[in-house]
Amino acid sequence: MTITSAQDEQFTFVAGLNTEATYFTFPKNTWKDGDNLIPNINGRISRRVGIDLENGATNTSLSISAADKNQYAFTSGKWIAVGGDGDLNFIVAQAGRYVRFYIDSPIATSTGLKAFSIDLNSYHPAGNPSIIGTAPIKCASAAGKLIITSRDTTPIVVEYDADGDSITVTPITIKTRDFEGLDDSLEVNERPTTLTDAHKYNLFNQGWDTTKINDYYTATGYYPSNSQSWIYGKDTNDDFDSTVLDKQDFGTSVAPKGRYILEAFDEDRSDASGIGGIASVTDNYRPAVCAFFAGRAWFAGVQSTRLGSAVFFSQVALDLDKYGKCYQDADPTSEVISDLIDSDGGVIFIQDCGEIVDIFSFNNGVIILASNGVWAILGTSTSGFTATGYEVQKLSNLGCVSWKSAVSVDDGVLYWGYSGICKLGNTQQGLLAVESITDLNIKTLYNSIPALARQYAAGAYNPADKVVYWAYNSTLTTNDAEFAFKKTNILAMDARSGAFYTFSFPTDTSLPMFTDITVTKETLIGELEFTVVNSAGDTVEDASSNTVTADLDITSTGKNQFKFLTVVPDSSVFEITFADFLTTEDAPNKFYDWYSFDDTGVAQTCYLITGYSFAPNGPSKGKQSSYCTVYMERTETGFDIDDNPLNESSCTLQSRWDFTDSVNANKWDGGQEVYRHRRMFVPSGATFDDGYPVVITKNKLRGRGKALQLKFTADPDYDMRILGWTMFLYGGTNV
């Protein structure tokens, strides 16, 4: 039997996790299974550090009970350019019925808590059956202001007063013109001999009044039809004349209507017209999502059979009074000015859409993510969106399961669908299109996430690192599950390489639990105290010989950071704060989740299992004396007071043969340590510098078989940064 060999090299592990490849088609630069590690764009694989309360974290005193924690929504959003100040952003945090505001900072976010807050219970619509705070809010920045919506609250707009460091909250009452009218059981051109309240209302809504209606009845013995517009019945003296009106042939066209402006969710036609006895039409829920685009406020996502497909857009809003005016300003029944103009508001019904999950601006329009597809409301190429010039396009049948999963990245928008993660972007022809980006790599993993967990998934994009995090709860399988907003896992994606990878976190409810993700801005605005000097450079003193100082605004450059809204146990109640991955601990503590909470923390398993490697002749017998040379990055940073190295690494390498998936097959070896320095380094100072930035070890792989997998596992107390490995694979000519 002839023995052949070939070298297998792995140095660019940048493609991430792949759960879809089969035994013989595994793509290079990917791995089959793994957790709590990061495929860096430079090819290095590193383990994640522990999630922990941010350095200097402070709790927000809310004293949330265990029962409220389990039913409340815990979400976050952004208020951009607060009060028109381009350097000031707020992170908006919802803890149930309360909304708090924090200065957007890449350092300790929780310390920037503002004194003001909002109690959503103040905006509970009459008839809404829900407990306020159980539905998540959505935020949209609007010309320095903030719009907040939720399923169970009246939309509000928030204004910030920088001088008083305070906010003003104004409810938004969404109003529309009544283009629908009432069902009066008449044909359009039918002239009745009796006048019902319903038909009277329709005539009023078309511009008629009691005097003209009675004059017409006296002259003809009939009441006007729904096709007749009274303005065409004027004589030469500009007076209404029924005889002149009857000379006009209106056919079966409906007369212009919409004189009355009604509240969208409480249509009280009796109050508008003065005609008693007309039943009001009400909806108990309000728009769940909002956006700001083309100078207008947008609202959608009403839990209603009547308005579930409605997208409301306001008039061009130069002031907040117009945020709720979702109608044309001119009366359509007016004989003077009745035209729809570009700056008007309105309502767009997308009749074939399911539940509207989210709306957001993108390119030249507004994107509608619904449960059964994606639509775009687009403006024209010359004038953009106007009330007189737009079109509605259906882009895809790939619906969205969670509005919090929608994340804007550099070249499009990513969102979680029912069977995979989808990307909305422009094609090479400049057209909008939607495609699944997980079918060929992590479809099996995605489908393993419980359906309910996907509905609560929340995402964020860090533009500095070009990385997306989606957080979800892998244990959330029933609607009555405890604390549905808790997150236990992260699915991450590097937007540069397209690599997916995962993190897992403790599920113990006695520990902090994060509920949502946001990304901070990259700069920090603050004040710094300076000593005042005169033109001669001498320090200026006041009359009491005190040094005169001045506080000057400064801007310091930082980096966008992922921040996690976190619920923290505090005796018998719970508070909120923020967490991040910016640990200041040394190993081993730096790899323990929530270490600062109890000085113990929880270590999470970090491992990687490769795809399958074969000898040159394919799946032939492997020879026992195979070797694997592993290259790892040195991690030691210094020494403690006893001259023990700080931040050491450790990595166990295990070989697995013959496609086996269990230790029961007796084809797995016991594993061996592959992070080994060539020689003991004797420190001569505080820095660990042995001259070898790469730790290289040659390791014998025990066993044989037709295929080989490698498993790399990090010790809970040590770092692990894998640069790559090489192997010589030997095979015979017979199987």
C-alpha positions in Angstrom: 0.0 0.0 0.0 1.4 3.4 -1.0 1.3 6.1 1.7 0.7 9.7 0.5 0.8 12.9 2.5 -0.4 16.5 2.1 -0.2 19.6 4.2 -3.4 21.1 5.5 -3.0 24.8 6.5 -5.6 26.9 8.4 -4.6 30.5 8.9 -7.5 32.6 7.8 -10.5 31.5 10.0 -12.6 34.5 9.0 -15.7 32.9 7.6 -17.1 31.9 11.0 -19.7 29.3 11.9 -21.2 27.0 9.3 -24.0 24.6 10.3 -25.1 23.7 6.8 -22.1 22.0 5.2 -22.1 18.2 5.0 -19.3 15.8 5.9 -17.5 16.1 2.5 -18.3 19.7 1.5 -17.1 21.7 4.4 -15.9 25.2 3.3 -12.5 26.3 4.2 -12.0 29.1 6.9 -15.2 28.0 8.7 -16.0 25.9 11.7 -18.8 23.4 12.4 -19.5 24.2 16.0 -18.2 26.7 18.6 -19.3 29.3 21.1 -18.0 32.3 22.9 -15.2 33.1 20.4 -14.6 35.7 17.8 -13.3 35.4 14.2 -11.3 38.6 13.8 -10.9 40.1 10.4 -7.1 39.5 10.6 -7.7 35.8 10.8 -7.1 35.3 14.5 -9.7 33.5 16.7 -10.0 34.9 20.2 -12.3 34.2 23.1 -14.6 36.8 24.3 -14.2 38.5 27.7 -16.9 38.4 30.3 -19.9 40.6 30.2 -20.1 42.7 33.3 -21.6 45.8 34.8 -19.9 48.8 33.2 -17.0 50.3 35.1 -18.5 52.8 37.6 -22.1 51.5 37.0 -24.9 53.0 39.1 -28.4 51.6 39.5 -31.5 53.6 38.6 -33.7 53.6 41.7 -37.0 52.1 40.5 -37.6 49.3 43.0 -39.2 47.0 40.4 -41.0 44.0 42.0 -40.4 40.5 40.8 -43.9 40.4 39.4 -43.4 43.6 37.4 -40.0 42.5 36.1 -41.6 39.4 34.6 -44.3 41.3 32.8 -42.6 44.6 32.0 -40.9 45.5 28.7 -37.2 46.5 29.0 -36.0 48.2 25.8 -33.8 51.1 24.7 -33.6 53.6 21.9 -31.8 56.7 20.8 -32.6 60.4 20.8 -30.3 61.9 18.2 -29.3 65.6 18.2 -31.3 66.4 21.3 -32.8 69.9 21.2 -31.1 70.5 17.8 -27.6 70.1 19.4 -25.7 67.8 17.0 -23.2 66.9 19.8 -25.8 65.7 22.3 -27.5 62.3 22.1 -29.6 60.5 24.7 -30.0 56.8 25.3 -33.7 56.2 26.0 -34.3 53.3 28.4 -37.7 51.8 29.1 -38.3 49.9 32.3 -41.9 49.0 32.1 -44.1 52.1 32.4 -41.1 54.4 33.1 -38.8 55.9 30.4 -35.5 57.2 31.6 -32.8 59.3 29.7 -29.0 58.9 29.8 -26.3 60.9 28.1 -25.0 58.9 25.3 -21.4 58.2 26.3 -18.9 55.5 25.3 -17.8 55.2 29.0 -20.1 54.7 32.0 -23.5 55.3 30.5 -25.5 54.8 33.7 -23.7 57.7 35.4 -25.3 60.0 32.8 -28.8 59.5 34.1 -30.9 62.7 33.7 -33.2 63.8 36.5 -36.4 63.8 34.3 -38.4 60.8 33.2 -41.7 59.8 31.7 -44.5 57.8 33.3 -46.3 56.1 30.3 -49.3 55.5 32.5 -50.1 59.2 31.9 -50.8 58.4 28.3 -53.0 55.4 28.6 -55.9 55.6 26.1 -59.4 55.1 27.4 -60.5 51.5 26.7 -57.1 50.1 26.3 -57.1 46.8 28.3 -53.4 46.3 28.7 -51.1 46.9 31.7 -49.0 49.9 30.7 -45.4 49.1 30.4 -45.8 45.5 29.1 -45.5 46.6 25.4 -42.1 48.0 24.2 -41.7 51.5 23.0 -40.1 52.7 19.8 -38.3 56.0 19.4 -37.8 58.3 16.4 -35.7 61.5 16.4 -37.5 64.4 14.8 -35.7 67.6 14.2 -34.3 67.8 17.8 -37.4 66.3 19.3 -38.3 62.7 20.1 -41.4 60.7 19.1 -42.3 57.8 21.3 -44.9 55.2 20.4 -46.1 51.9 21.9 -49.1 49.7 21.3 -50.8 50.7 24.5 -50.1 54.5 24.8 -51.0 57.6 22.9 -48.0 58.7 20.8 -46.0 61.5 22.5 -43.4 64.0 21.4 -40.7 65.0 23.8 -38.8 68.4 23.7 -35.7 69.2 25.6 -34.9 72.5 27.3 -31.1 72.8 27.6 -31.3 75.8 29.9 -33.5 74.2 32.4 -32.2 70.7 31.7 -35.8 69.5 31.5 -38.3 68.0 29.1 -41.8 68.8 27.9 -44.1 66.0 26.8 -47.0 66.6 24.5 -49.5 63.9 23.4 -49.9 63.5 19.7 -53.6 63.1 18.6 -53.5 61.6 15.1 -56.3 63.0 13.0 -57.5 62.3 9.5 -60.2 63.6 7.2 -63.3 61.4 6.9 -63.0 60.1 3.3 -65.1 57.0 4.3 -68.4 58.4 5.6 -71.2 56.2 6.8 -73.1 53.3 5.1 -76.5 54.8 4.4 -77.7 51.9 2.3 -78.2 54.1 -0.7 -76.9 53.8 -4.3 -74.5 56.6 -5.1 -77.0 58.5 -7.3 -80.1 57.5 -5.3 -82.2 60.4 -4.1 -84.2 59.3 -1.0 -87.5 60.7 0.1 -86.6 60.3 3.8 -83.4 61.6 5.4 -81.6 59.2 7.8 -79.0 60.4 10.2 -76.4 58.4 8.2 -77.3 60.0 4.9 -77.5 63.5 6.5 -74.0 63.0 7.9 -72.7 62.0 4.5 -74.2 65.1 2.9 -72.7 67.3 5.6 -69.4 65.6 5.1 -69.7 66.5 1.4 -70.2 70.2 2.1 -74.0 70.4 2.3 -75.7 72.2 5.2 -79.3 72.0 6.6 -80.6 75.0 4.7 -79.5 73.7 1.3 -80.7 70.2 2.0 -84.1 71.5 3.0 -84.3 73.8 0.0 -83.5 70.9 -2.4 -86.2 68.7 -0.7 -88.8 71.5 -1.0 -88.0 72.0 -4.6 -87.8 68.4 -5.7 -89.5 66.2 -3.1 -86.2 64.3 -2.7 -83.1 64.6 -0.7 -79.7 65.0 -2.5 -77.8 61.9 -3.5 -74.2 61.1 -2.6 -73.1 62.0 -6.1 -74.4 65.6 -6.1 -72.1 68.4 -5.1 -74.0 71.5 -4.2 -71.5 74.0 -5.6 -72.7 73.1 -9.1 -76.2 74.4 -8.3 -75.3 78.1 -8.2 -77.3 80.5 -10.3 -76.0 83.7 -11.9 -76.3 85.5 -8.5 -74.1 82.9 -6.9 -77.0 81.6 -4.9 -77.9 77.9 -4.5 -80.7 76.9 -6.9 -82.0 73.3 -6.9 -83.2 73.6 -10.5 -79.7 74.5 -11.6 -78.2 71.6 -9.7 -80.6 69.1 -11.3 -79.5 70.2 -14.7 -76.1 68.6 -14.0 -75.5 65.0 -14.7 -73.3 63.6 -11.9 -73.6 60.0 -13.0 -72.4 57.5 -10.4 -69.4 59.4 -9.3 -69.1 60.0 -5.5 -69.1 63.7 -4.6 -66.0 65.0 -2.9 -66.1 64.2 0.8 -63.9 64.8 3.8 -65.1 68.1 5.3 -64.9 66.6 8.8 -61.6 65.9 10.5 -61.8 63.0 13.0 -59.5 61.5 15.6 -58.1 58.4 13.9 -58.7 56.1 16.8 -61.9 57.7 18.1 -64.1 58.6 15.2 -66.9 60.6 16.9 -69.0 61.7 14.0 -71.8 63.0 16.2 -69.5 65.4 17.8 -68.0 66.5 14.5 -71.4 67.1 12.8 -73.8 67.9 15.6 -76.0 65.0 14.5 -76.9 62.9 17.5 -77.1 59.2 17.7 -74.2 58.2 15.4 -72.1 55.5 17.1 -68.5 56.3 17.6 -65.9 54.0 16.0 -63.0 53.4 18.4 -59.8 51.4 18.5 -58.3 50.5 21.9 -54.7 50.3 20.6 -52.3 52.8 19.1 -49.4 52.7 16.6 -46.7 50.5 17.9 -43.9 51.9 15.6 -42.9 55.3 14.3 -40.4 57.0 12.1 -39.4 60.5 10.9 -38.9 61.0 7.2 -39.2 63.8 4.6 -39.9 66.2 7.5 -42.9 64.2 8.6 -43.9 61.9 11.5 -44.9 58.4 10.4 -47.0 56.0 12.4 -48.1 52.3 11.9 -48.6 49.0 13.5 -52.0 49.5 15.0 -53.4 46.2 16.5 -56.7 46.6 14.7 -58.7 44.9 11.9 -59.7 48.3 10.7 -56.4 50.2 10.8 -53.9 47.3 10.9 -52.7 48.0 7.4 -52.7 51.8 7.7 -49.5 53.9 7.5 -50.1 57.4 8.8 -47.9 60.3 7.7 -48.2 63.9 9.0 -48.0 67.2 7.2 -44.5 68.6 6.8 -43.9 69.4 10.4 -42.3 72.7 11.0 -43.6 72.5 14.5 -44.9 69.7 16.7 -48.5 70.8 16.3 -48.5 69.1 12.8 -47.1 65.8 14.0 -50.7 64.5 14.3 -52.2 66.1 11.3 -52.3 63.2 8.9 -54.6 64.9 6.4 -54.6 67.4 3.6 -55.0 70.9 4.9 -57.4 72.1 2.3 -61.1 71.0 2.6 -61.8 68.7 -0.4 -65.4 69.9 -0.5 -64.4 73.6 -0.7 -65.5 75.6 -3.7 -62.4 77.8 -3.4 -59.3 75.8 -2.4 -59.6 72.0 -2.3 -56.4 70.7 -3.8 -54.0 68.2 -2.2 -50.6 69.8 -2.0 -47.1 68.3 -1.6 -46.7 69.2 2.1 -50.0 67.6 3.1 -50.4 64.5 5.3 -52.4 61.4 4.7 -53.0 57.7 5.2 -51.7 54.9 3.0 -53.4 51.5 3.3 -51.3 48.5 2.3 -54.2 46.2 1.9 -52.3 42.9 1.4 -49.9 43.3 4.3 -50.1 41.4 7.5 -49.2 42.9 10.9 -46.9 45.9 10.4 -43.8 45.1 12.5 -41.7 48.2 11.8 -41.3 51.3 9.7 -38.1 53.2 9.0 -36.6 55.5 6.4 -34.2 54.1 3.8 -32.9 55.9 0.8 -35.7 57.7 -1.0 -38.6 56.4 1.0 -40.0 54.5 4.0 -39.7 50.7 4.4 -42.6 48.7 5.8 -41.6 45.5 7.5 -44.7 43.3 7.9 -45.2 39.8 9.1 -45.8 38.6 5.6 -43.5 40.7 3.5 -41.7 44.0 2.9 -43.0 47.1 1.2 -41.5 50.4 0.2 -43.3 53.8 0.0 -41.0 55.7 -2.4 -40.9 59.3 -3.6 -40.1 60.4 -7.1 -36.5 60.7 -8.3 -36.9 64.4 -8.8 -38.9 65.6 -5.7 -38.6 62.8 -3.2 -41.7 61.8 -1.2 -44.7 64.2 -1.3 -48.3 63.7 -0.6 -49.0 64.1 -4.3 -46.1 62.0 -5.6 -45.3 58.6 -4.3 -45.6 54.9 -5.0 -46.0 51.7 -3.0 -43.9 48.7 -4.0 -43.9 45.2 -2.6 -40.3 44.1 -2.4 -40.5 40.6 -0.9 -42.6 37.9 0.8 -39.8 37.5 3.4 -41.6 38.9 6.4 -40.2 40.2 9.7 -40.7 38.7 13.2 -39.3 41.4 15.4 -38.9 45.2 14.9 -36.1 45.3 17.4 -34.2 42.9 15.1 -34.0 45.4 12.3 -30.5 46.9 12.1 -29.2 49.5 9.7 -25.7 48.6 8.4 -23.5 50.4 6.0 -25.0 49.0 2.8 -28.6 48.1 3.9 -30.8 46.8 6.6 -30.8 43.4 8.3 -33.8 41.9 10.0 -34.9 38.5 11.4 -37.4 36.7 9.3 -39.4 33.5 9.8 -36.8 31.2 8.2 -33.6 33.2 8.3 -31.9 36.6 8.6 -32.7 38.9 5.6 -31.0 41.8 4.0 -32.7 44.7 2.4 -30.4 46.7 0.0 -29.8 48.0 -3.5 -29.0 45.7 -6.4 -26.4 46.6 -9.0 -29.2 48.2 -11.0 -30.1 50.5 -8.1 -33.3 48.7 -7.2 -34.4 47.7 -3.8 -34.4 43.9 -3.1 -34.5 41.5 -0.2 -32.5 38.3 0.2 -31.8 35.7 2.9 -28.2 35.7 4.1 -28.3 32.6 6.3 -29.5 29.8 4.0 -26.0 28.6 3.2 -24.3 29.0 6.5 -26.4 29.1 9.7 -29.9 28.1 8.7 -29.9 25.1 11.0 -28.8 27.3 14.0 -31.3 30.0 13.2 -34.2 27.5 12.9 -33.2 26.0 16.3 -34.0 29.3 18.0 -37.5 29.2 19.5 -40.1 31.1 17.4 -41.1 33.2 20.5 -37.5 34.0 21.2 -37.1 35.4 17.7 -40.1 37.7 18.3 -38.2 39.2 21.3 -34.8 39.4 19.5 -33.0 42.7 19.6 -30.1 43.9 17.5 -27.6 46.7 17.2 -24.8 47.6 14.8 -21.4 48.9 15.9 -20.0 51.0 12.9 -16.6 51.2 14.5 -16.1 47.4 14.5 -18.5 46.7 11.7 -20.2 44.1 13.8 -23.9 43.3 14.4 -25.1 41.7 17.7 -28.6 40.1 17.9 -29.6 39.1 21.5 -32.2 36.5 22.2 -33.4 34.2 24.9 -32.8 30.5 23.9 -35.1 29.3 26.7 -38.1 31.3 25.7 -40.7 28.8 24.4 -44.0 29.9 25.9 -45.9 33.2 26.2 -46.1 32.8 30.0 -42.4 32.3 30.4 -40.8 34.2 33.2 -39.1 37.5 32.2 -39.6 37.3 28.4 -37.3 40.3 27.7 -34.3 38.5 29.3 -31.5 37.6 26.9 -29.3 34.5 27.2 -27.5 34.4 23.8 -26.0 36.6 21.1 -25.8 35.8 17.5 -23.1 38.1 16.0 -22.1 38.9 12.4 -19.0 40.6 11.1 -20.4 42.8 8.3 -17.0 42.9 6.5 -16.5 39.1 6.2 -20.1 37.9 6.7 -18.9 35.6 9.4 -21.5 34.5 12.1 -20.6 33.4 15.6 -22.3 33.0 18.9 -22.0 33.9 22.6 -23.8 32.3 25.5 -24.5 33.8 28.9 -25.7 32.6 32.4 -29.4 32.0 32.8 -29.4 32.1 36.6 -32.0 34.6 37.7 -30.0 35.6 40.8 -27.5 37.3 38.5 -27.9 40.4 36.4 -29.8 39.9 33.1 -29.5 42.1 30.1 -32.6 42.8 28.0 -31.5 45.0 25.1 -28.5 46.3 23.1 -27.6 49.8 22.0 -24.4 51.3 20.6 -22.9 54.5 22.1 -21.7 57.4 20.0 -18.0 57.7 19.4 -17.4 61.1 21.1 -17.9 62.3 24.7 -19.0 65.9 25.4 -18.1 67.3 28.8 -16.7 70.1 30.8 -13.2 70.6 32.0 -12.1 73.2 34.6 -9.3 75.5 33.6 -7.4 78.1 35.6 -7.9 81.7 34.3 -4.6 83.5 33.5 -4.1 87.1 32.3 -2.2 88.3 29.3 1.1 88.1 31.2 0.5 84.4 32.1 -0.3 85.1 35.8 -3.0 83.3 37.6 -6.1 85.5 38.1 -7.5 85.7 41.7 -10.7 87.2 43.0 -11.1 89.7 45.8 -10.8 86.9 48.4 -7.5 85.7 46.8 -9.3 82.6 45.4 -8.0 81.3 42.0 -10.5 82.1 39.3 -11.5 79.1 37.2 -13.7 78.5 34.2 -15.6 75.5 32.9 -15.1 75.0 29.2 -16.8 72.5 27.0 -14.5 69.8 25.6 -15.0 67.0 23.1 -13.0 63.8 23.6 -12.7 61.1 20.9 -13.7 57.6 22.0 -15.1 54.5 20.2 -18.6 53.2 19.5 -19.3 50.6 22.2 -22.0 48.0 22.6 -24.0 48.7 25.8 -26.5 46.3 27.3 -29.6 47.5 29.2 -29.4 45.3 32.3 -31.8 44.4 35.1 -29.9 43.9 38.4 -31.3 42.0 41.5 -31.2 44.2 44.6 -32.5 42.4 47.6 -36.1 41.7 46.9 -36.5 44.2 44.0 -34.8 44.9 40.7 -33.0 48.0 39.3 -31.7 48.9 35.8 -28.2 49.9 34.7 -25.9 49.1 31.8 -23.3 46.4 31.1 -20.6 46.0 28.5 -17.5 43.9 27.6 -15.0 46.6 28.6 -13.7 44.6 31.6 -10.7 46.1 33.5 -10.0 42.8 35.2 -7.0 40.5 34.6 -7.4 36.8 33.9 -9.0 34.7 35.2 -11.6 37.2 36.3 -11.9 38.9 33.0 -13.4 35.8 31.4 -16.2 35.4 34.0 -19.6 36.9 33.3 -21.0 39.3 36.0 -17.8 39.0 38.1 -18.1 42.5 39.6 -21.6 41.7 40.8 -20.6 39.1 43.4 -16.8 38.8 43.0 -17.4 35.3 41.7 -19.0 35.4 38.3 -19.8 32.5 35.9 -17.3 31.0 33.4 -18.8 30.1 30.0 -17.5 27.3 27.9 -15.3 28.5 24.9 -14.6 26.0 22.2 -14.3 25.5 18.4 -14.9 22.3 16.4 -13.5 22.3 12.9 -14.9 20.7 9.8 -13.5 17.5 8.4 -10.0 17.0 7.0 -9.0 14.2 4.7 -5.8 12.6 3.4 -4.8 13.4 -0.2 -6.7 10.4 -1.5 -9.9 11.5 0.2 -11.6 9.6 3.0 -8.9 6.9 3.2 -7.2 5.4 6.2 -5.3 8.0 8.2 -1.9 7.1 9.6 -1.5 7.2 13.4 1.7 9.4 13.4 0.0 12.6 12.2 1.2 15.9 13.8 -0.5 19.3 14.2 1.5 22.4 14.6 -0.5 25.1 16.4 0.3 28.8 16.3 -1.1 31.0 19.1 -0.6 34.6 20.1 1.2 35.3 23.2 -1.1 37.0 25.7 0.9 37.5 28.9 1.0 41.2 29.8 3.2 41.3 32.9 3.7 39.8 36.4 2.1 39.9 39.7 3.9 40.6 43.0 5.1 37.0 43.1 6.5 37.1 39.5 3.7 34.9 38.2 2.7 35.8 34.6 -0.6 37.8 34.2 -3.1 37.0 31.5 -1.7 33.6 30.5 -3.3 31.5 27.8 -4.3 27.8 27.7 -5.8 25.7 24.9 -6.7 22.0 24.8 -6.6 20.3 21.4 -8.6 17.1 20.9 -8.6 15.0 17.8 -11.8 13.2 16.6 -11.8 10.5 14.0 -14.2 8.9 11.5 -17.0 11.5 11.6 -17.9 10.4 15.2 -20.2 12.6 17.2 -19.9 11.0 20.6 -17.1 9.8 23.0 -18.9 6.4 23.0 -17.2 5.6 19.7 -13.9 5.6 21.4 -12.4 7.6 18.5 -11.7 10.8 20.5 -8.4 11.3 22.3 -8.1 12.8 25.8 -6.9 16.2 24.6 -3.5 17.9 25.1 -2.3 21.4 26.1 -1.0 23.2 23.0 -0.1 26.6 24.5 3.5 25.9 25.7 6.3 28.4 25.9 9.7 27.2 24.6 11.4 28.1 27.8 10.7 29.6 31.1 10.9 33.4 31.0 12.6 35.1 33.9 11.3 38.6 34.3 13.6 41.5 34.4 10.9 44.1 34.7 7.1 44.6 34.9 6.6 43.6 31.2 6.4 40.1 29.8 8.7 40.2 26.8 10.4 36.9 26.0 10.9 37.9 22.3 8.4 35.4 21.0 5.0 37.0 20.2 3.8 33.8 18.6 3.8 30.5 20.6 4.4 27.6 18.3 3.9 23.9 19.4 4.1 20.6 17.5 1.6 18.1 18.8 1.1 14.5 17.9 -2.5 13.6 17.0 -3.3 10.2 18.5 -5.6 7.9 16.6 -6.5 7.1 13.0 -9.5 7.2 10.8 -11.0 8.2 7.4 -11.7 11.8 8.6 -10.3 14.1 11.2 -11.9 16.9 13.2 -10.1 19.1 15.8 -11.6 20.6 18.9 -9.9 23.6 20.5 -11.1 24.4 24.1 -10.2 27.3 26.3 -9.6 26.9 30.0 -12.1 29.0 31.9 -9.4 30.9 33.7 -7.1 31.6 30.7 -7.1 33.5 27.5 -7.0 31.8 24.0 -6.0 33.4 20.8 -5.5 31.0 17.9 -3.6 32.2 14.9 -3.8 28.9 12.9 -2.4 25.4 12.5 -0.8 23.1 10.0 -1.1 19.4 9.7 0.5 16.6 7.6 -2.3 14.2 6.7 -1.3 10.7 5.6 -3.4 8.3 3.6 -3.2 5.0 1.9 -4.4 4.0 -1.6 -7.0 1.5 -0.3 -10.0 2.3 1.8 
